[in-house]
Amino acid sequence: MQQSAPTSKAATDAMTAALSETKDQPGVTFRALETVAQAVLGVRLFTIMELDRERGFARRSYSNMDDAYPVSGEKPIEPNGWLDQIERQEMFVANSIDDIAHVFGDHALIQSLGCESCINIPIHIFGQVRGTINCLNTAGYFTPARLQAAQALIAPGKAAFLLSHFLRHEPSVTASNLSS
């Protein structure tokens, strides 16, 4: 069930504080990004997918519904219209379960969670789309005004993805030596 959304300032403050945390990273930063999404959009289902181009897989790095969409779930990156749109750094928008069903095979699960619309916000860093921030809600939820508001997720999303990338590619970095 959707909780009351925090204010934008409180969400921004939570994101700033999360980026300074030394424990449970990048999870604490991804949770703060969800707080920002709640403040600017309101979401029922919130996930983060990171693209592992070397292996050819997309990996779920965060989910606010871990039972239905567990963290570390993976699926092959498949060339299709959705990926082409994301690669052009264009937000993917589906405002009905039929629109979702055209692209995502798990549309029945999505609908069972009370979600019938989604936006996938591409995060572009170092010349490539590194993944997407995925926000889902009821049918018709993502109005033009909400799509404009969703732009506010890009900068904090980039910070979260950069942190995750850094931690994955710097094996010597641990929670104990981050605070030094």
DAQUI-V849114 format. One record per pair of residues at least 4 apart in sequence whose C-alpha atoms are under 6 Angstrom apart, sorted by the first residue. I is the first residue (numbers start at 1). J is the second residue. Records with the same first field share a line. If there is no record, write none. Layout:
I: J, J
This chain:
2: 44
5: 38, 39
6: 39
7: 39
8: 39
11: 35, 36
14: 18, 32
15: 32
18: 28, 29
19: 29
22: 175, 178
23: 175
24: 28
26: 164
37: 41
38: 42, 43
43: 135, 136, 137
44: 136, 137
45: 135, 136
46: 63, 64, 134, 135
47: 62, 63, 134
48: 60, 61, 62, 132, 133, 134
49: 59, 60, 61, 131, 132
50: 58, 59, 130, 131
51: 58, 130, 131
52: 56, 57, 58
56: 76, 77
57: 75, 76, 77
58: 74, 75, 77
59: 72, 73, 74
60: 71, 72, 73
61: 71, 72
62: 71
65: 69
66: 70
83: 87
85: 90
86: 90, 122
89: 122
91: 120, 121
92: 119, 120
93: 118, 119
94: 99, 100, 117, 118
95: 117, 139, 140
96: 116, 117, 139
97: 101, 116
100: 104
101: 107
110: 115
111: 115, 116
115: 136, 137, 138
116: 138, 139
117: 136, 137, 138, 139
118: 135, 136
119: 134, 135
120: 132, 133, 134
121: 132, 133
122: 131, 132
123: 129, 130, 131, 132
124: 128, 129, 130
142: 146
153: 157
158: 162
166: 170
